[in-house]
């Protein structure tokens, strides 16, 4: 936010533009998003483009799930290629946006190790999307041709290639200083993605190489759902502190917490319902309909889409209102809005929301601890005086 109680400039528009250009020149991340000389309106255009891309991809996943449910319930006229087409379209969008980001990084004037690490991150993203698209092609061939007996281990070869490429690219990253001064520099990220190991576990079970129940095969996701459930309960208690002990003019933080909690609640409940019904169906326990398996996924992605729209449209306005209230400078409202939009545009909704929710929980916990200590000291002084 702008400094408090500072006098308004004589030329607000020129001063705002000068500050924006100075901030862009000083911050490589903002310079990559908005090159020097780009007018301020490009911030909103980039913001709208990122929102549109993410919304379209979420909608494509929901469309895929609806088509899949219709096909499983008897709509035989839909081919598997038509059912998987929305997912391939989402992959194409990811490949295009990844290529655009790589071009921006190549044009950016950041330091060598920062640019190399960011380039490798984008290459991992493009590589993973391409391998996933090839995997879907192999799955489509297996489902379309009844005579195709390709083992699941072979169908999952793109994931093995993706895992090997991730390991190789990780060791091409430059080491960066650790946040703690005493810790040695290290490469950002991890060389192994647990998802690749989980895919191998599923492929082995599909091919019948073991007779472990499906409920036991999904033990990694059961553990993840358990951690999310514990976090959900803890967040519920801490959320009371956020909503009650929050300072005035912090509506943005309250709104961010509610969005975070909504995402966590939706993903946990729908994920648990999906996995429970899926494992019961695969293990032959009871009669489980196709809708009982697919509908929780539709609800989960639809809920994430709704919260993402709230994160990108409602939250910036609330934060902008808080900034204006704290600064008492309504003449810079347009600049504040652009800054909030640019900050939101640099984040992907679900990971950012979960990360920020943990930050808010820590802050509330610290506030409540301070209040507890202050009350304990007051009681001690009162007891000594008595």
C-alpha positions as YAML, in Angstrom:
chain: A
units: angstrom
residues:
- id: 1
  name: UNK
  ca: [0.00, 0.00, 0.00]
- id: 2
  name: UNK
  ca: [1.12, 3.60, -0.50]
- id: 3
  name: UNK
  ca: [2.65, 5.39, 2.51]
- id: 4
  name: UNK
  ca: [0.23, 6.80, 5.05]
- id: 5
  name: UNK
  ca: [-0.49, 10.52, 5.25]
- id: 6
  name: UNK
  ca: [1.89, 11.46, 2.45]
- id: 7
  name: UNK
  ca: [0.92, 14.55, 0.42]
- id: 8
  name: UNK
  ca: [-0.70, 13.89, -2.97]
- id: 9
  name: UNK
  ca: [1.55, 14.59, -5.95]
- id: 10
  name: UNK
  ca: [0.99, 17.56, -8.20]
- id: 11
  name: UNK
  ca: [0.51, 15.29, -11.24]
- id: 12
  name: UNK
  ca: [-1.13, 12.09, -9.93]
- id: 13
  name: UNK
  ca: [-1.26, 10.31, -13.29]
- id: 14
  name: UNK
  ca: [2.38, 10.90, -14.18]
- id: 15
  name: UNK
  ca: [3.52, 10.06, -10.66]
- id: 16
  name: UNK
  ca: [1.55, 6.82, -10.67]
- id: 17
  name: UNK
  ca: [3.06, 5.84, -14.02]
- id: 18
  name: UNK
  ca: [6.55, 6.66, -12.78]
- id: 19
  name: UNK
  ca: [6.12, 4.57, -9.65]
- id: 20
  name: UNK
  ca: [4.72, 1.67, -11.65]
- id: 21
  name: UNK
  ca: [7.63, 1.74, -14.11]
- id: 22
  name: UNK
  ca: [10.13, 1.94, -11.24]
- id: 23
  name: UNK
  ca: [8.52, -1.03, -9.52]
- id: 24
  name: UNK
  ca: [8.54, -3.02, -12.75]
- id: 25
  name: UNK
  ca: [12.20, -2.18, -13.35]
- id: 26
  name: UNK
  ca: [13.15, -3.26, -9.82]
- id: 27
  name: UNK
  ca: [11.17, -6.51, -9.78]
- id: 28
  name: UNK
  ca: [12.12, -9.18, -12.37]
- id: 29
  name: UNK
  ca: [8.87, -11.08, -11.83]
- id: 30
  name: UNK
  ca: [6.79, -8.01, -12.64]
- id: 31
  name: UNK
  ca: [9.11, -7.11, -15.51]
- id: 32
  name: UNK
  ca: [8.45, -10.52, -17.07]
- id: 33
  name: UNK
  ca: [4.73, -9.96, -16.84]
- id: 34
  name: UNK
  ca: [4.81, -6.37, -17.99]
- id: 35
  name: UNK
  ca: [7.77, -5.34, -20.20]
- id: 36
  name: UNK
  ca: [9.12, -1.80, -20.02]
- id: 37
  name: UNK
  ca: [7.08, 0.67, -21.99]
- id: 38
  name: UNK
  ca: [3.83, -1.33, -21.82]
- id: 39
  name: UNK
  ca: [0.85, 0.85, -20.89]
- id: 40
  name: UNK
  ca: [-0.94, 0.27, -17.61]
- id: 41
  name: UNK
  ca: [-3.97, -1.21, -19.32]
- id: 42
  name: UNK
  ca: [-1.84, -4.26, -20.21]
- id: 43
  name: UNK
  ca: [-1.91, -5.24, -16.52]
- id: 44
  name: UNK
  ca: [-5.66, -5.69, -16.68]
- id: 45
  name: UNK
  ca: [-5.47, -7.38, -20.04]
- id: 46
  name: UNK
  ca: [-2.90, -9.87, -18.76]
- id: 47
  name: UNK
  ca: [-5.02, -10.40, -15.66]
- id: 48
  name: UNK
  ca: [-8.13, -11.13, -17.75]
- id: 49
  name: UNK
  ca: [-6.15, -13.43, -20.04]
- id: 50
  name: UNK
  ca: [-4.86, -15.51, -17.13]
- id: 51
  name: UNK
  ca: [-8.33, -15.70, -15.59]
- id: 52
  name: UNK
  ca: [-9.86, -16.75, -18.90]
- id: 53
  name: UNK
  ca: [-7.23, -19.44, -19.41]
- id: 54
  name: UNK
  ca: [-7.70, -20.97, -15.96]
- id: 55
  name: UNK
  ca: [-11.50, -20.77, -16.12]
- id: 56
  name: UNK
  ca: [-11.57, -22.42, -19.55]
- id: 57
  name: UNK
  ca: [-9.32, -25.24, -18.36]
- id: 58
  name: UNK
  ca: [-11.49, -25.91, -15.31]
- id: 59
  name: UNK
  ca: [-14.61, -25.87, -17.47]
- id: 60
  name: UNK
  ca: [-13.00, -28.33, -19.88]
- id: 61
  name: UNK
  ca: [-12.33, -30.74, -17.02]
- id: 62
  name: UNK
  ca: [-15.95, -30.45, -15.86]
- id: 63
  name: UNK
  ca: [-17.16, -31.08, -19.44]
- id: 64
  name: UNK
  ca: [-14.95, -34.19, -19.63]
- id: 65
  name: UNK
  ca: [-16.43, -35.55, -16.40]
- id: 66
  name: UNK
  ca: [-19.98, -34.92, -17.60]
- id: 67
  name: UNK
  ca: [-19.28, -36.68, -20.92]
- id: 68
  name: UNK
  ca: [-17.63, -39.58, -19.09]
- id: 69
  name: UNK
  ca: [-20.64, -40.01, -16.81]
- id: 70
  name: UNK
  ca: [-23.02, -39.88, -19.77]
- id: 71
  name: UNK
  ca: [-21.00, -42.53, -21.61]
- id: 72
  name: UNK
  ca: [-20.81, -44.84, -18.60]
- id: 73
  name: UNK
  ca: [-24.57, -44.51, -18.07]
- id: 74
  name: UNK
  ca: [-25.36, -45.73, -21.58]
- id: 75
  name: UNK
  ca: [-24.69, -42.95, -24.11]
- id: 76
  name: UNK
  ca: [-22.77, -45.20, -26.47]
- id: 77
  name: UNK
  ca: [-22.77, -42.67, -29.34]
- id: 78
  name: UNK
  ca: [-19.92, -40.79, -27.63]
- id: 79
  name: UNK
  ca: [-16.54, -42.12, -28.68]
- id: 80
  name: UNK
  ca: [-13.64, -42.18, -26.26]
- id: 81
  name: UNK
  ca: [-11.80, -39.68, -28.44]
- id: 82
  name: UNK
  ca: [-14.71, -37.25, -28.09]
- id: 83
  name: UNK
  ca: [-14.81, -37.80, -24.34]
- id: 84
  name: UNK
  ca: [-11.08, -37.12, -23.97]
- id: 85
  name: UNK
  ca: [-11.11, -34.15, -26.37]
- id: 86
  name: UNK
  ca: [-11.70, -31.57, -23.58]
- id: 87
  name: UNK
  ca: [-8.65, -32.84, -21.73]
- id: 88
  name: UNK
  ca: [-6.51, -32.60, -24.86]
- id: 89
  name: UNK
  ca: [-7.78, -29.06, -25.37]
- id: 90
  name: UNK
  ca: [-6.75, -28.20, -21.80]
- id: 91
  name: UNK
  ca: [-3.33, -29.72, -22.48]
- id: 92
  name: UNK
  ca: [-2.99, -27.61, -25.63]
- id: 93
  name: UNK
  ca: [-3.73, -24.46, -23.63]
- id: 94
  name: UNK
  ca: [-1.07, -25.42, -21.10]
- id: 95
  name: UNK
  ca: [1.48, -26.02, -23.85]
- id: 96
  name: UNK
  ca: [0.75, -22.65, -25.48]
- id: 97
  name: UNK
  ca: [0.91, -20.72, -22.20]
- id: 98
  name: UNK
  ca: [4.09, -22.58, -21.24]
- id: 99
  name: UNK
  ca: [5.72, -21.66, -24.56]
- id: 100
  name: UNK
  ca: [4.71, -18.02, -24.06]
- id: 101
  name: UNK
  ca: [6.19, -17.99, -20.57]
- id: 102
  name: UNK
  ca: [9.43, -19.51, -21.84]
- id: 103
  name: UNK
  ca: [9.64, -16.71, -24.41]
- id: 104
  name: UNK
  ca: [9.13, -14.10, -21.70]
- id: 105
  name: UNK
  ca: [11.85, -15.64, -19.58]
- id: 106
  name: UNK
  ca: [14.27, -15.65, -22.49]
- id: 107
  name: UNK
  ca: [13.62, -11.94, -23.06]
- id: 108
  name: UNK
  ca: [13.82, -11.05, -19.36]
- id: 109
  name: UNK
  ca: [16.94, -9.45, -17.97]
- id: 110
  name: UNK
  ca: [17.03, -11.43, -14.74]
- id: 111
  name: UNK
  ca: [20.12, -13.02, -13.25]
- id: 112
  name: UNK
  ca: [21.46, -16.15, -14.90]
- id: 113
  name: UNK
  ca: [20.66, -18.65, -12.14]
- id: 114
  name: UNK
  ca: [17.16, -17.23, -11.60]
- id: 115
  name: UNK
  ca: [16.35, -17.37, -15.30]
- id: 116
  name: UNK
  ca: [17.74, -20.89, -15.66]
- id: 117
  name: UNK
  ca: [15.70, -22.18, -12.73]
- id: 118
  name: UNK
  ca: [12.52, -20.55, -13.99]
- id: 119
  name: UNK
  ca: [13.14, -21.93, -17.48]
- id: 120
  name: UNK
  ca: [13.59, -25.42, -16.09]
- id: 121
  name: UNK
  ca: [10.36, -25.05, -14.12]
- id: 122
  name: UNK
  ca: [8.48, -24.14, -17.27]
- id: 123
  name: UNK
  ca: [10.15, -26.96, -19.20]
- id: 124
  name: UNK
  ca: [9.02, -29.39, -16.52]
- id: 125
  name: UNK
  ca: [5.51, -28.05, -16.90]
- id: 126
  name: UNK
  ca: [5.53, -28.42, -20.70]
- id: 127
  name: UNK
  ca: [7.16, -31.86, -20.49]
- id: 128
  name: UNK
  ca: [4.60, -33.09, -17.99]
- id: 129
  name: UNK
  ca: [1.70, -31.85, -20.09]
- id: 130
  name: UNK
  ca: [3.06, -33.45, -23.27]
- id: 131
  name: UNK
  ca: [3.63, -36.79, -21.51]
- id: 132
  name: UNK
  ca: [0.13, -36.68, -20.03]
- id: 133
  name: UNK
  ca: [-1.36, -36.04, -23.47]
- id: 134
  name: UNK
  ca: [0.48, -39.07, -24.90]
- id: 135
  name: UNK
  ca: [-0.76, -41.17, -21.98]
- id: 136
  name: UNK
  ca: [-4.34, -40.20, -22.82]
- id: 137
  name: UNK
  ca: [-3.76, -41.22, -26.44]
- id: 138
  name: UNK
  ca: [-2.63, -44.67, -25.30]
- id: 139
  name: UNK
  ca: [-5.62, -44.96, -22.95]
- id: 140
  name: UNK
  ca: [-7.96, -43.98, -25.79]
- id: 141
  name: UNK
  ca: [-6.48, -46.67, -28.05]
- id: 142
  name: UNK
  ca: [-6.84, -49.29, -25.32]
- id: 143
  name: UNK
  ca: [-10.49, -48.38, -24.66]
- id: 144
  name: UNK
  ca: [-11.43, -48.08, -28.32]
- id: 145
  name: UNK
  ca: [-9.91, -51.35, -29.57]
- id: 146
  name: UNK
  ca: [-11.20, -54.42, -27.69]
- id: 147
  name: UNK
  ca: [-8.32, -56.49, -29.10]
- id: 148
  name: UNK
  ca: [-5.74, -54.12, -27.63]
- id: 149
  name: UNK
  ca: [-4.27, -55.87, -24.59]
- id: 150
  name: UNK
  ca: [-1.54, -53.37, -23.87]
- id: 151
  name: UNK
  ca: [-0.62, -53.68, -20.17]
- id: 152
  name: UNK
  ca: [-1.17, -50.71, -17.92]
- id: 153
  name: UNK
  ca: [2.55, -50.63, -17.16]
- id: 154
  name: UNK
  ca: [3.21, -49.94, -20.85]
- id: 155
  name: UNK
  ca: [0.44, -47.36, -21.10]
- id: 156
  name: UNK
  ca: [2.07, -45.48, -18.21]
- id: 157
  name: UNK
  ca: [5.46, -45.25, -19.97]
- id: 158
  name: UNK
  ca: [4.94, -41.48, -20.59]
- id: 159
  name: UNK
  ca: [4.86, -40.99, -16.83]
- id: 160
  name: UNK
  ca: [8.15, -42.87, -16.43]
- id: 161
  name: UNK
  ca: [9.73, -40.69, -19.11]
- id: 162
  name: UNK
  ca: [8.35, -37.61, -17.35]
- id: 163
  name: UNK
  ca: [9.80, -38.76, -14.02]
- id: 164
  name: UNK
  ca: [13.23, -39.41, -15.55]
- id: 165
  name: UNK
  ca: [13.21, -36.01, -17.26]
- id: 166
  name: UNK
  ca: [12.30, -34.32, -13.98]
- id: 167
  name: UNK
  ca: [15.27, -35.91, -12.22]
- id: 168
  name: UNK
  ca: [17.68, -34.88, -15.00]
- id: 169
  name: UNK
  ca: [16.37, -31.31, -15.22]
- id: 170
  name: UNK
  ca: [16.49, -30.90, -11.45]
- id: 171
  name: UNK
  ca: [20.27, -31.29, -11.40]
- id: 172
  name: UNK
  ca: [20.63, -28.67, -14.12]
- id: 173
  name: UNK
  ca: [19.16, -26.09, -11.76]
- id: 174
  name: UNK
  ca: [21.44, -23.56, -10.11]
- id: 175
  name: UNK
  ca: [21.74, -23.65, -6.35]
- id: 176
  name: UNK
  ca: [20.21, -20.65, -4.60]
- id: 177
  name: UNK
  ca: [20.86, -19.34, -1.08]
- id: 178
  name: UNK
  ca: [18.65, -20.85, 1.59]
- id: 179
  name: UNK
  ca: [16.34, -18.59, 3.66]
- id: 180
  name: UNK
  ca: [18.35, -19.45, 6.78]
- id: 181
  name: UNK
  ca: [21.87, -17.97, 6.71]
- id: 182
  name: UNK
  ca: [23.34, -21.09, 8.33]
- id: 183
  name: UNK
  ca: [21.89, -23.47, 5.71]
- id: 184
  name: UNK
  ca: [23.90, -24.26, 2.56]
- id: 185
  name: UNK
  ca: [22.58, -23.27, -0.88]
- id: 186
  name: UNK
  ca: [20.37, -25.85, -2.57]
- id: 187
  name: UNK
  ca: [18.44, -26.38, -5.78]
- id: 188
  name: UNK
  ca: [14.78, -25.33, -5.61]
- id: 189
  name: UNK
  ca: [12.14, -27.99, -5.97]
- id: 190
  name: UNK
  ca: [12.43, -31.76, -5.70]
- id: 191
  name: UNK
  ca: [13.81, -34.30, -8.17]
- id: 192
  name: UNK
  ca: [10.92, -36.74, -7.62]
- id: 193
  name: UNK
  ca: [7.20, -36.19, -8.01]
- id: 194
  name: UNK
  ca: [5.22, -38.55, -5.72]
- id: 195
  name: UNK
  ca: [2.49, -38.71, -8.34]
- id: 196
  name: UNK
  ca: [4.76, -40.71, -10.66]
- id: 197
  name: UNK
  ca: [5.33, -43.34, -7.96]
- id: 198
  name: UNK
  ca: [1.59, -43.49, -7.28]
- id: 199
  name: UNK
  ca: [0.90, -44.07, -10.99]
- id: 200
  name: UNK
  ca: [3.29, -47.03, -10.95]
- id: 201
  name: UNK
  ca: [1.51, -48.42, -7.89]
- id: 202
  name: UNK
  ca: [-1.86, -48.21, -9.67]
- id: 203
  name: UNK
  ca: [-0.49, -49.74, -12.90]
- id: 204
  name: UNK
  ca: [0.90, -52.76, -11.04]
- id: 205
  name: UNK
  ca: [-2.47, -53.33, -9.39]
- id: 206
  name: UNK
  ca: [-4.40, -52.96, -12.67]
- id: 207
  name: UNK
  ca: [-2.19, -55.58, -14.32]
- id: 208
  name: UNK
  ca: [-2.93, -57.98, -11.46]
- id: 209
  name: UNK
  ca: [0.66, -58.33, -10.28]
- id: 210
  name: UNK
  ca: [-0.60, -58.27, -6.69]
- id: 211
  name: UNK
  ca: [-3.89, -59.06, -4.99]
- id: 212
  name: UNK
  ca: [-3.95, -56.14, -2.57]
- id: 213
  name: UNK
  ca: [-7.39, -54.59, -2.22]
- id: 214
  name: UNK
  ca: [-8.04, -51.32, -3.96]
- id: 215
  name: UNK
  ca: [-8.76, -49.65, -0.63]
- id: 216
  name: UNK
  ca: [-5.23, -50.57, 0.49]
- id: 217
  name: UNK
  ca: [-3.73, -49.63, -2.88]
- id: 218
  name: UNK
  ca: [-4.93, -46.06, -2.45]
- id: 219
  name: UNK
  ca: [-3.17, -45.66, 0.91]
- id: 220
  name: UNK
  ca: [-1.18, -42.56, -0.19]
- id: 221
  name: UNK
  ca: [-4.33, -40.62, -1.02]
- id: 222
  name: UNK
  ca: [-6.03, -41.83, 2.17]
- id: 223
  name: UNK
  ca: [-3.13, -40.33, 4.12]
- id: 224
  name: UNK
  ca: [-3.39, -37.10, 2.15]
- id: 225
  name: UNK
  ca: [-7.13, -36.88, 2.79]
- id: 226
  name: UNK
  ca: [-6.51, -37.53, 6.48]
- id: 227
  name: UNK
  ca: [-4.04, -34.67, 6.71]
- id: 228
  name: UNK
  ca: [-6.49, -32.42, 4.88]
- id: 229
  name: UNK
  ca: [-9.29, -33.41, 7.27]
- id: 230
  name: UNK
  ca: [-7.14, -32.59, 10.30]
- id: 231
  name: UNK
  ca: [-6.19, -29.27, 8.71]
- id: 232
  name: UNK
  ca: [-9.87, -28.60, 8.06]
- id: 233
  name: UNK
  ca: [-10.80, -29.08, 11.72]
- id: 234
  name: UNK
  ca: [-7.84, -26.99, 12.92]
- id: 235
  name: UNK
  ca: [-8.68, -24.29, 10.39]
- id: 236
  name: UNK
  ca: [-12.25, -24.20, 11.69]
- id: 237
  name: UNK
  ca: [-11.07, -23.39, 15.22]
- id: 238
  name: UNK
  ca: [-8.47, -20.89, 14.08]
- id: 239
  name: UNK
  ca: [-10.96, -19.32, 11.69]
- id: 240
  name: UNK
  ca: [-12.99, -18.14, 14.66]
- id: 241
  name: UNK
  ca: [-9.93, -16.21, 15.81]
- id: 242
  name: UNK
  ca: [-9.45, -14.69, 12.36]
- id: 243
  name: UNK
  ca: [-13.05, -13.55, 12.12]
- id: 244
  name: UNK
  ca: [-13.25, -12.29, 15.72]
- id: 245
  name: UNK
  ca: [-9.81, -10.89, 16.53]
- id: 246
  name: UNK
  ca: [-9.11, -9.33, 13.12]
- id: 247
  name: UNK
  ca: [-8.14, -5.70, 13.09]
- id: 248
  name: UNK
  ca: [-10.29, -3.09, 11.36]
- id: 249
  name: UNK
  ca: [-9.72, -2.60, 7.65]
- id: 250
  name: UNK
  ca: [-8.61, -6.20, 7.21]
- id: 251
  name: UNK
  ca: [-11.62, -7.40, 5.25]
- id: 252
  name: UNK
  ca: [-9.29, -8.68, 2.55]
- id: 253
  name: UNK
  ca: [-7.59, -11.12, 4.93]
- id: 254
  name: UNK
  ca: [-10.93, -12.36, 6.19]
- id: 255
  name: UNK
  ca: [-12.15, -12.86, 2.65]
- id: 256
  name: UNK
  ca: [-8.95, -14.68, 1.72]
- id: 257
  name: UNK
  ca: [-9.34, -17.00, 4.70]
- id: 258
  name: UNK
  ca: [-12.96, -17.80, 3.80]
- id: 259
  name: UNK
  ca: [-11.94, -18.60, 0.23]
- id: 260
  name: UNK
  ca: [-9.07, -20.79, 1.45]
- id: 261
  name: UNK
  ca: [-11.32, -22.62, 3.84]
- id: 262
  name: UNK
  ca: [-13.96, -23.10, 1.16]
- id: 263
  name: UNK
  ca: [-11.40, -24.64, -1.20]
- id: 264
  name: UNK
  ca: [-10.05, -26.93, 1.52]
- id: 265
  name: UNK
  ca: [-13.55, -28.01, 2.57]
- id: 266
  name: UNK
  ca: [-14.69, -28.69, -1.00]
- id: 267
  name: UNK
  ca: [-11.59, -30.66, -2.00]
- id: 268
  name: UNK
  ca: [-11.56, -32.72, 1.22]
- id: 269
  name: UNK
  ca: [-15.23, -33.69, 1.29]
- id: 270
  name: UNK
  ca: [-15.54, -34.37, -2.45]
- id: 271
  name: UNK
  ca: [-12.19, -36.18, -2.59]
- id: 272
  name: UNK
  ca: [-13.16, -38.47, 0.29]
- id: 273
  name: UNK
  ca: [-16.57, -39.26, -1.27]
- id: 274
  name: UNK
  ca: [-14.98, -40.00, -4.66]
- id: 275
  name: UNK
  ca: [-12.27, -42.29, -3.32]
- id: 276
  name: UNK
  ca: [-14.59, -44.13, -0.94]
- id: 277
  name: UNK
  ca: [-17.12, -44.90, -3.67]
- id: 278
  name: UNK
  ca: [-14.40, -45.78, -6.20]
- id: 279
  name: UNK
  ca: [-12.65, -48.29, -3.93]
- id: 280
  name: UNK
  ca: [-15.98, -49.85, -2.91]
- id: 281
  name: UNK
  ca: [-16.88, -50.27, -6.58]
- id: 282
  name: UNK
  ca: [-13.51, -51.78, -7.51]
- id: 283
  name: UNK
  ca: [-13.48, -54.12, -4.50]
- id: 284
  name: UNK
  ca: [-17.09, -55.21, -5.17]
- id: 285
  name: UNK
  ca: [-18.44, -53.94, -1.86]
- id: 286
  name: UNK
  ca: [-22.07, -53.01, -2.32]
- id: 287
  name: UNK
  ca: [-23.77, -51.47, -5.34]
- id: 288
  name: UNK
  ca: [-22.13, -48.18, -6.26]
- id: 289
  name: UNK
  ca: [-23.48, -46.22, -9.22]
- id: 290
  name: UNK
  ca: [-21.38, -44.34, -11.72]
- id: 291
  name: UNK
  ca: [-22.88, -41.07, -10.54]
- id: 292
  name: UNK
  ca: [-21.73, -41.76, -6.98]
- id: 293
  name: UNK
  ca: [-18.16, -41.84, -8.27]
- id: 294
  name: UNK
  ca: [-18.16, -39.06, -10.89]
- id: 295
  name: UNK
  ca: [-20.50, -36.48, -9.31]
- id: 296
  name: UNK
  ca: [-18.14, -35.72, -6.36]
- id: 297
  name: UNK
  ca: [-15.41, -34.87, -8.90]
- id: 298
  name: UNK
  ca: [-17.80, -32.60, -10.81]
- id: 299
  name: UNK
  ca: [-18.73, -30.87, -7.56]
- id: 300
  name: UNK
  ca: [-15.06, -30.51, -6.58]
- id: 301
  name: UNK
  ca: [-13.95, -28.89, -9.84]
- id: 302
  name: UNK
  ca: [-17.08, -26.73, -9.99]
- id: 303
  name: UNK
  ca: [-16.46, -25.57, -6.44]
- id: 304
  name: UNK
  ca: [-12.83, -24.75, -7.18]
- id: 305
  name: UNK
  ca: [-14.01, -22.79, -10.21]
- id: 306
  name: UNK
  ca: [-16.44, -20.75, -8.09]
- id: 307
  name: UNK
  ca: [-13.81, -19.99, -5.45]
- id: 308
  name: UNK
  ca: [-11.29, -19.12, -8.15]
- id: 309
  name: UNK
  ca: [-13.70, -16.57, -9.60]
- id: 310
  name: UNK
  ca: [-14.21, -15.14, -6.11]
- id: 311
  name: UNK
  ca: [-10.44, -15.03, -5.63]
- id: 312
  name: UNK
  ca: [-9.87, -13.16, -8.88]
- id: 313
  name: UNK
  ca: [-12.87, -10.81, -8.95]
- id: 314
  name: UNK
  ca: [-14.16, -10.28, -5.40]
- id: 315
  name: UNK
  ca: [-10.93, -10.43, -3.38]
- id: 316
  name: UNK
  ca: [-9.06, -7.70, -5.35]
- id: 317
  name: UNK
  ca: [-11.92, -5.27, -4.78]
- id: 318
  name: UNK
  ca: [-11.98, -6.00, -1.06]
- id: 319
  name: UNK
  ca: [-8.19, -5.57, -0.80]
- id: 320
  name: UNK
  ca: [-8.41, -2.40, -2.85]
- id: 321
  name: UNK
  ca: [-11.01, -1.05, -0.43]
- id: 322
  name: UNK
  ca: [-8.72, -1.85, 2.51]
- id: 323
  name: UNK
  ca: [-5.80, -0.11, 0.81]
- id: 324
  name: UNK
  ca: [-7.89, 2.98, 0.11]
- id: 325
  name: UNK
  ca: [-9.16, 3.02, 3.69]
- id: 326
  name: UNK
  ca: [-5.64, 2.77, 5.12]
- id: 327
  name: UNK
  ca: [-4.10, 5.31, 2.79]
- id: 328
  name: UNK
  ca: [-6.95, 7.83, 2.63]
- id: 329
  name: UNK
  ca: [-5.82, 8.63, -0.90]
- id: 330
  name: UNK
  ca: [-8.65, 7.97, -3.28]
- id: 331
  name: UNK
  ca: [-6.79, 9.60, -6.17]
- id: 332
  name: UNK
  ca: [-4.52, 6.53, -6.38]
- id: 333
  name: UNK
  ca: [-7.37, 4.04, -6.40]
- id: 334
  name: UNK
  ca: [-6.68, 3.07, -10.01]
- id: 335
  name: UNK
  ca: [-3.01, 2.34, -9.30]
- id: 336
  name: UNK
  ca: [-3.92, 0.27, -6.25]
- id: 337
  name: UNK
  ca: [-6.36, -1.76, -8.33]
- id: 338
  name: UNK
  ca: [-3.72, -2.47, -10.97]
- id: 339
  name: UNK
  ca: [-1.23, -3.53, -8.31]
- id: 340
  name: UNK
  ca: [-3.73, -5.90, -6.72]
- id: 341
  name: UNK
  ca: [-4.72, -7.34, -10.08]
- id: 342
  name: UNK
  ca: [-1.08, -7.90, -11.02]
- id: 343
  name: UNK
  ca: [-0.37, -9.61, -7.70]
- id: 344
  name: UNK
  ca: [-3.37, -11.90, -8.11]
- id: 345
  name: UNK
  ca: [-2.47, -12.66, -11.71]
- id: 346
  name: UNK
  ca: [0.91, -14.10, -10.68]
- id: 347
  name: UNK
  ca: [-0.73, -16.85, -8.62]
- id: 348
  name: UNK
  ca: [-2.60, -20.02, -9.44]
- id: 349
  name: UNK
  ca: [-5.67, -20.28, -7.34]
- id: 350
  name: UNK
  ca: [-5.69, -23.63, -5.44]
- id: 351
  name: UNK
  ca: [-1.96, -23.87, -4.46]
- id: 352
  name: UNK
  ca: [-1.78, -20.19, -3.58]
- id: 353
  name: UNK
  ca: [-4.96, -20.31, -1.50]
- id: 354
  name: UNK
  ca: [-3.83, -23.31, 0.53]
- id: 355
  name: UNK
  ca: [-0.40, -21.76, 1.08]
- id: 356
  name: UNK
  ca: [-1.88, -18.44, 2.18]
- id: 357
  name: UNK
  ca: [-4.35, -20.17, 4.48]
- id: 358
  name: UNK
  ca: [-1.46, -21.68, 6.47]
- id: 359
  name: UNK
  ca: [0.12, -18.22, 6.73]
- id: 360
  name: UNK
  ca: [-3.10, -16.80, 8.12]
- id: 361
  name: UNK
  ca: [-3.43, -19.67, 10.62]
- id: 362
  name: UNK
  ca: [0.07, -18.98, 11.89]
- id: 363
  name: UNK
  ca: [-0.69, -15.31, 12.31]
- id: 364
  name: UNK
  ca: [-3.90, -15.94, 14.26]
- id: 365
  name: UNK
  ca: [-2.15, -18.48, 16.43]
- id: 366
  name: UNK
  ca: [0.55, -15.92, 17.23]
- id: 367
  name: UNK
  ca: [-2.07, -13.25, 18.01]
- id: 368
  name: UNK
  ca: [-3.99, -15.55, 20.32]
- id: 369
  name: UNK
  ca: [-0.77, -16.60, 22.07]
- id: 370
  name: UNK
  ca: [0.19, -12.96, 22.66]
- id: 371
  name: UNK
  ca: [-3.23, -12.26, 24.11]
- id: 372
  name: UNK
  ca: [-2.94, -15.32, 26.36]
- id: 373
  name: UNK
  ca: [0.49, -14.26, 27.61]
- id: 374
  name: UNK
  ca: [-0.71, -10.72, 28.25]
- id: 375
  name: UNK
  ca: [-3.65, -12.06, 30.24]
- id: 376
  name: UNK
  ca: [-1.39, -14.38, 32.24]
- id: 377
  name: UNK
  ca: [0.99, -11.54, 33.09]
- id: 378
  name: UNK
  ca: [-1.92, -9.37, 34.16]
- id: 379
  name: UNK
  ca: [-3.23, -12.12, 36.40]
- id: 380
  name: UNK
  ca: [0.22, -12.64, 37.91]
- id: 381
  name: UNK
  ca: [0.58, -8.93, 38.66]
- id: 382
  name: UNK
  ca: [-2.88, -8.90, 40.19]
- id: 383
  name: UNK
  ca: [-2.01, -11.90, 42.36]
- id: 384
  name: UNK
  ca: [1.27, -10.27, 43.52]
- id: 385
  name: UNK
  ca: [-0.50, -7.03, 44.37]
- id: 386
  name: UNK
  ca: [-3.11, -8.93, 46.43]
...
